[in-house]
Amino acid sequence: MMMAIISFVGSLGKERPRIGLEVGFHVPAFLVDRFKMSNPTAEIVQERTMIEAVRKRKDPDEIAAIRRACELADWGMELVRDMLKPGVRELDIAVELDYQLKKRGSSGLAFPAFVNSGPRSLWLHGMATARQIQPGDVVLVDFSPVVDGYHANISRTFVVGRATQEQRKAMETYVALQEKAFEALQPGRLLFQIEQEIEDLAGQLPYGEHAIRGFIHGIGLAFEEFPFPTIFPEDIMQPVEAQMTLAVGHPVLSVPGLAGFKQEDTVLLTDHGVEKLTNFGTGLIEV
């Protein structure tokens, strides 16, 4: 493939051709370096806009694949709920979830399932460990099934036993912020406007001072794609459009001394607003 590209660039007959690369999580740095070494006369630049224009609005086949991935996400979260018991290791749940989702048609997970229990629930991206789940633990679960190359994203927060009043308050705050996001997501609105409304509401709610920005990101061929403001701040000034698929509820509400709380869903933006594609439970789920 590299030789084919080098030959094509040479056939252009330009002294200093300008080549755009889509550089993201999936492109190793060494590959970019090798490409530059193989094309020493070329100017290599990052290029997102052309690819984004094609990928940001999903066609019916793409939406159908994402719907199937979301159905698996809901089913997988039911499996997790049934497995969550004192003494079970985080890793046991993560491995079984991956195995069962593949048996039901997923090609795999975008990342190893996050099963973060007890004090580890405050982490945003925490790989499952050999820690055994304890009575009273808050457990944050986040995973992303893939079907035909397209992703779903779902996160839920469980408590092993009875939730405390303060845990309920924190989770109610998160759910309220997610509902505000659903309400604010309308075609043509800037992501900045939507994030600002979420932030304004957080300032009025219990534990809202722990809320952080980056509540929404795109999802499709990648589990995090345009708009992706936590990595590309300029995306915050982009409008959302009908036929976009989005993950809503990205950051953890990390409350020191209490736990971490999160509820993330995959949605389709239509001409009339949000259609939820993941629909497993809501709020703090007792097991």
N, C-alpha and C positions, 0 to 999 in steps of 0.2 A: 504494500500500500504506500509506504514511504517513497519507494522508487517511482511509483506511478505519479505521485504528486510532484516530485522533483522534476520528472520528465515534462509534466504539463506546465509547470512554472517556466521551465526552460523554453518551451514552445511559444511562450507569449512574446519572446523577443524583447523584453523590457530590461533596461539596465538595473533598475531597482524596483522590482514588483512589490506591491503592498498586499500582504496576506493576512486575513483576519482569522483568528482562532477563537472558537468557543471554549473558554477555559473555566472549568468548574470543579466540583468535588471529584468527578469521575476521571479527570485528566491528570495523570501523574506529572509532577514537575520535571522528572527526568525525561519524559517524552517530549515536553515542550523544549527542553534544552537540546535534545537530539535533533528535533525539527529545525531549530535555529542553526545548529552546526551544519546540517545538511543543505541549508539554503542560505549561505553566508551573505549573498548579495541582496536578499529580500528584507523588507521591513515587516516585522511580525508585530501585529497589534491585536489586542483583545477585541472581540466583536460579539456583542450580546443582542443588539437591536434587531438584526435581521432574523435571528433564530427566534427571539421572543415574539416577533410579529406573527410567526407561523404557529408557535406552540401555545400562546396564551389563551386563545379561544379554541375550545374543544369541539370537534365534529361529533356527529351521532355515534359513530363506532367507538371513538375514544371515550365518550361519556358512558356507553354501554359497558366497556371494560372496567371503568372506574366504579360503576354501580356494582358490578360483580365483586370487585375487590372490597367494596364497602359491606356487602352482604357477608363476606368472609370475616371482615373485621368485627361485625356484630356477633357472629357465631363464635369467633375466637374469644371475645370478651366474656361470653357466657361460660365458655370452658374455663377461663381463668377464675371467674367467680366461684365455680364449683370446686376448684383445686385449692383455693386460699384457705389454709387451716394452720393452726399452730404446729410448728415442727417441720413444715414443708420448706425446703430451700428455695430461694429465689431462682436459682439455676434450674431446679426441677420443673418449675412452671414455665420458664422461658424455653427450655428444650422441648417439652411436651407440646407447647403451643406451636412452635415452628413445625414439628413433625405432623401434628394433626392438620394444620392449615395446608401443608403440602399434600396430604392425603385427600383433601377436599378440593384441590384444584389450584392452589396458589403455587407460583413458581419459586416462592421464597419470601423472605422479609427484606425490606430495604436496609434494615440494620438489625442487629441482635436485639430481641425484645427487651425493653427496659422494665424490670420488676424491682422497684426500689422501696424497701420496707423500713419502718421505724425512722431513725435519724437520716437514713439515706433518701427518704422521700423528698427532702429539700433540694435534691439535685435535679437539674434539668435533663442531662443526658448521662444517666448512670447505668452502666452494664450490670446485669444480674450477677450476683455473687453466691458464695456458699452459705451466706447468712441464713439462719433459720428464722422463719416468721414467728413472732411472739404474740401472745394475747394482748390486745389493745393497740397493736401496730396500725398506723396508717400506711397503706401500700399504694403507691402510684404505679400504674401500668400503662405503657405506651408502646405501640407497635404499628407496623405499616406493611400489610399484605400487598403482594404484587400479582396482577393478573394480566397476561398478554402485554407485559411491559409497563402497565399503568398501576399507580399506587393509590391506596387509601391510607388515611391516618386517623387513629383513634387513641384517646387517652381517657382513663377513668381513675377515680380515687376511691379506694375501699378502706374500711376499718374492720379489724378483726375483733368482733365483739360489739359492744355498745359505744356509740360515738358520744363524746362529751359536748357540752353546750358550746364551748369555744371552737371545737372542731367544726361543728355544724355552722357556726357563724362564718368561719373562714370559707367553707365550701359554698355557702349561700352567696357570699360576695363574688366568688369566681363564677358561679352560674349566672348571676346578675350581669357581670361584665360580658359573658358570652352572649347572653340574650340581647344586650345593648349592641353588640357587634352584628348580630343577625338583623336587628332592626335597622341599623345604620347602613348596612351593605345594600346599596342601590346603584344600578349602572350609571356611570358618569361621575360619581363622587370620587374625590381624591382619597387615597389611602390615608393621607395625613389627617383629613377631616374625620375619618372614622376612628382612627387611633386617638385623636384628641377627645372625641366624645367618650370613649372608653376610659381615658385617663381622668376626665372631669368627673365621671361617675365614681371611679375608684376613690377619689378624694372625699366622697360622702359616705363611704361604707366601712364597716368594721374591717380592720387589717388592710384596708385599701392602700395604705402608705407603702406596703410591700409589693404592690403591683408594678410591673415594668412594661415598657413598650415592646412592640414586636408581636402583637396578638394574632396577626393574620399573615399567612404566606401562601403562595401558589403551590399546587400539587398536580402531578400528571405523570409524565415520563420520568420525572425525578420526584422524590418525596418532599423536596423543598426546591421550588423553582419560582420564576417571576410571577408576581412581585415578591421579593425576598429582602425586605428592608433591614433585617438584622445583619446581613452581610453586604448588601448594596444599599446604602442609605438613600441614594437618589431615587430608589423605587417608591419611597414614601410619597413622592409628588406625582405619582402616576394614577390615572383614573382606573377604577375597576369596570369591567365590561361584562355584558351578558355572555353566557357560554364559558365563562371562566370557572374552573374548579379550584376551591380554596380550602385550606385547613384553618379552622378558627378555634383558638385556644392554645397557642404555642407555649408561652412562658409558664413557669411554675410560680404560684403564689407561695413563696417560701417564708414562713413565719417562725423566726427563731424561738426555740423552746416549745413549739407546738407541733408543727409538721409542715409538709409541702402539699399543695392542693392544685389539681389541674383537671380540666375537662376539655378535650379537644375533639372536634368533629370535622368530617369532610362534607363540604356543601357545594352545590351547583348554583351559580348566580344566574337567574333568569331575568327576563324583562320586567318582572314584577317583584323581584327580591330573591330571597334565599330559599332553596329547597335542600333540606338536610338529607344527606345520603347515608350517614351512619346514625343509628337510632337506638343504640343500647342504653337503657336506663338514663338517669340523670341525678346529679347531686351526690352526696356522700353515701356510699353503698355499704351497708353493714352485712358482714358474712359471719 
